[in-house]
């Protein structure tokens, strides 16, 4: 998905929510390092704007979007489809 048609603040907020939901799933015994690396990458890209220190319009939105995708993919690979659906917000537990 292109971030060009989405407001920068919405990209940052969505990314931060993905990061926070990923914090709530049990870590797998195998692949925990990859999962932590994906979480760390997303945190470092999104946190400056999520915290308000950097305007969302100045964030690298494409990199944030790629990091979200990488984190959801890592969760899917190491934790399964149900966890990936939860982390991505596609399981219906997140209000639209």
Backbone as a ProteinNet text record, in pm:
[ID]
protein_1_A
[PRIMARY]
XXXXXXXXXXXXXXXXXXXXXXXXXXXXXXXXXXXXXXXXXXXXXXXXXXXXXXXXXXXXXXXXXXXXXXXXXXXXXXXXXXXXXXXXXXXXXXXX
[TERTIARY]
84.7	0	89.2	50.7	124.9	82.5	181.3	151.2	116.2	122.4	95.7	-47.8	-140.9	-282.7	-333.4	-245	-282.9	-215.5	-289.4	-232.8	-114	-4.2	113.6	81.7	-0.6	-34.5	-106.2	-188.8	-259.5	-162.3	-62.1	38.8	113.5	156.1	230.2	142.8	18.8	-71	-95.2	-123.2	-145.9	-21.9	95.1	219.6	242.3	216.1	235.4	141.1	18.2	-77.1	-32.5	22	75.7	189.3	278.5	390	337.6	242	189.1	118.6	42.1	-22.8	81.5	189.9	295.9	362.2	359.2	414.8	330.3	205.7	114.6	104	178.1	170.8	286.2	265.6	374.6	485.5	608.7	721.6	745.4	778	805	944.3	964	1096.2	1193.1	1143.4	1226.7	1184.2	1279	1248.8	1229.4	1251.5	1231.9	1324.2	1446	1540.8	1493.8	1440.7	1389.2	1268.4	1183.8	1065.5	1105.4	1201	1247.8	1313.7	1388.1	1452.1	1347.3	1241.2	1134.2	1060.8	1037.4	974.2	1063.2	1190.1	1284.3	1292.1	1296.1	1301	1178.6	1060.8	938.8	937.7	977.6	981.4	1068.5	1188.2	1282.1	1236.6	1161.4	1109.9	986.7	897.8	769.1	767.9	846.7	839	862	958.2	977.1	850.8	776.5	652.5	536.4	534.3	426.3	431.9	550.6	565.7	547.9	545.8	528.3	657.8	772.6	900.2	932.1	883.3	905.6	769.6	739	610.9	595.8	477.4	453	488.8	470.6	502.8	651.1	735.5	879.6	930.3	843.3	882.3	896.9	979.4	995.2	879.9	768.9	645.9	658.4	730.9	748.9	829.3	931.9	1011.3	926.3	842.6	753.2	658	599.7	505.7	575.1	699.3	776.3	805.5	834	862.5	737.5	622	495.7	477.8	496.8	481.6	579.9	704.5	805.2	769.3	717	678.9	561	460.1	344.2	386.5	475.5	525.5	603	687.5	763.3	669.4	567.1	469.5	398.6	357.2	288.4	378.8	502.9	597.2	626.1	646.8	691	579.3	466.8	360	228	214.6	94.1	0.1	-95.6	-190.7	-276.6	-319.8	-407.3	-335.8	-212.6	-134.9	-108.8	-79.5	-55.3	-181.4	-295.9	-422.1	-447.2	-414.9	-431	-335.6	-209.7	-109.3	-142.6	-186.7	-218	-350.2	-431.7	-562.6	-668	-635.1	-727.2	-817.8	-807.6	-890.8	-1026.1	-1050.4	-1177.8	-1180.9	-1070.7	-1068.4	-1035.8	-995.1	-958.2	-1069.2	-1116.9	-1221	-1167.5	-1249.9	-1209.2	-1207.1
-117.4	0	123.6	221.3	346.8	436.5	501.3	593	731.7	752	884	929.8	838.1	874.6	872	844.9	836.5	950.7	1014.9	1123.6	1070.4	1145.8	1099.6	1058.5	1134.4	1100.7	965.8	934.7	806.4	690.5	709	604.9	579.4	686.5	673.5	608.4	652.6	595.5	446.8	412.4	271.6	188.4	240.8	168.8	150.6	255.2	246.4	144.4	138	40	-102.7	-121.9	-253.6	-290.1	-195.4	-219.6	-258.4	-183.4	-209.6	-345.9	-380.7	-512.1	-623.4	-602	-703.3	-725.2	-623.7	-637.5	-731	-753.5	-831.9	-978.5	-1022.8	-1164.6	-1240.9	-1366.9	-1447.8	-1465.3	-1450	-1469.3	-1617.9	-1654.6	-1795.1	-1833.8	-1960.5	-2008.8	-1997.2	-2028.1	-2020.1	-1896.8	-1813.9	-1694.8	-1569.7	-1578.8	-1462.1	-1347.8	-1379.6	-1275.6	-1198.2	-1269.5	-1203.3	-1116.8	-1168.1	-1092.8	-966.8	-979.5	-863.1	-760.3	-806.5	-714.5	-637.9	-705.9	-640	-539.5	-575	-481.3	-359.3	-382.5	-274.2	-178.5	-233.8	-149.9	-59.4	-117.1	-37.7	66.4	28.3	122.8	243.4	218.8	328.2	418.2	364.3	445.9	526.5	465.9	529.1	611.2	574.2	637.8	788.7	840.7	986.4	1064.4	1014.9	1083	1043.1	918.1	874	948.8	985.3	1057.8	1208.2	1254.6	1396.8	1475.5	1408.2	1479	1523.5	1447.6	1478	1480.2	1584.8	1586.8	1464.5	1409.4	1289.9	1313.7	1435.7	1467.6	1459.4	1457.9	1447.4	1303.9	1212.9	1072.6	1007.1	904.7	826.1	726.1	769.4	689.3	558.8	560.5	435.8	334.8	381.4	291.7	238.9	324.4	280.7	174.5	199	102.2	-30.5	-24.8	-147.6	-221.2	-145.6	-206.6	-272.7	-210.9	-272.5	-405.8	-404.9	-526.8	-634.5	-594.7	-691.1	-749.8	-667.1	-716.3	-812.4	-776.8	-865.7	-997.4	-989.3	-1110.6	-1197.7	-1135.8	-1211.7	-1277.7	-1205.4	-1263	-1380.3	-1363	-1471.2	-1593.9	-1570.6	-1681.1	-1756.7	-1682.6	-1745	-1772	-1703.5	-1716.8	-1763.9	-1761.6	-1812	-1703.6	-1748.8	-1658.9	-1581.2	-1646.3	-1580.5	-1463.2	-1484.5	-1376.1	-1264	-1299.9	-1197.4	-1115.9	-1181.6	-1109.7	-1014.2	-1056.1	-968.8	-849.4	-875.7	-769.3	-668.7	-716.7	-627.6	-554.3	-603.2	-542.6	-600.3	-706.2	-765.3	-871.4	-892.9	-995.9	-943.7	-816.8	-758.4	-703.8	-717.4	-668.7	-519.7	-460.7	-320.3	-242.9	-135.9	-54.4	14.6	21	83.3	233.4
0	0	0	-74.8	-80.3	34.9	93.8	203	150.7	20	-37.7	-18.5	-6.5	4.6	148.6	243.7	383.8	459.3	547.4	627.1	707.8	714.6	789.4	933.3	1001.6	1140.3	1147.7	1048.4	1047.3	1027.6	942.6	922	1052.6	1117.2	1243.1	1350.2	1363.7	1463.4	1437.8	1313.6	1280.6	1312.2	1275.4	1301.8	1451.3	1526.8	1671.6	1732.6	1683.2	1733.4	1700.6	1582.1	1546.1	1641.4	1664.6	1757.1	1895.7	1948	2082	2089.6	1985.6	1986.8	1981.2	1908.3	1899.9	2035.4	2120.2	2254.2	2340.6	2302	2383.3	2347.2	2247.2	2210.4	2274.5	2304.2	2359.5	2255.1	2300.8	2209.5	2187.7	2066.2	2037.5	2087.2	2113.4	2153	2035.3	1917.8	1797.5	1717.4	1682.1	1603.9	1687.1	1817.7	1903.3	1864.7	1824.8	1785.4	1663.8	1565.5	1445.2	1478.8	1565	1605.9	1682.8	1772.4	1847.7	1755.9	1657.2	1563.1	1482.7	1442.3	1366.5	1455.2	1580.7	1673.3	1697.1	1716.3	1742	1623.5	1504.3	1383.9	1376.3	1397.2	1391.5	1502.4	1621.7	1733	1698.3	1651.6	1624.7	1509.7	1417.5	1307.5	1348.3	1425.5	1456.3	1584.8	1683	1814.5	1813.6	1737.7	1741.5	1704.1	1607.6	1569.2	1658.1	1702.6	1791.4	1924.1	1967	2093.2	2076.6	1952.3	1926.1	1918.7	1933.4	1924.5	1782.3	1685.2	1544.3	1475.7	1398	1327.2	1235.5	1231	1149.2	1003.5	956.4	817.6	786.5	889.7	869.9	882.3	921.3	936.9	799.9	793.9	671.4	667.2	611.7	615.9	539.6	429	353.9	435.5	505.9	590.6	706	762.8	870.2	818.3	702.6	644.3	616.9	564.5	540.2	671	776.9	906.7	964.7	944.3	987.3	915.6	784.5	705	751.4	778.2	823.3	959.2	1048.1	1180.3	1170.4	1094.4	1079	1013.3	916.5	850.2	948.2	1031.3	1131	1231.9	1274.1	1367	1300.8	1177.3	1106.4	1095.2	1059.6	1038	1168.6	1276.5	1401.4	1501.9	1488	1588.7	1530.4	1398	1334.6	1284	1205.7	1140.4	1239.2	1345.9	1442.8	1510.5	1549.4	1611.4	1512	1388	1285.1	1259.4	1257.8	1238.9	1354.5	1475.6	1592	1583.4	1557.7	1553	1443.3	1328.6	1217.1	1234.3	1327.9	1347.6	1254.9	1185.2	1088.1	1148.1	1278	1340.1	1386.6	1367.6	1406.5	1548.8	1622	1759.8	1768.7	1657.1	1654.5	1585.2	1647.8	1586.4	1461.7	1362	1235.1	1246.4
[MASK]
++++++++++++++++++++++++++++++++++++++++++++++++++++++++++++++++++++++++++++++++++++++++++++++++

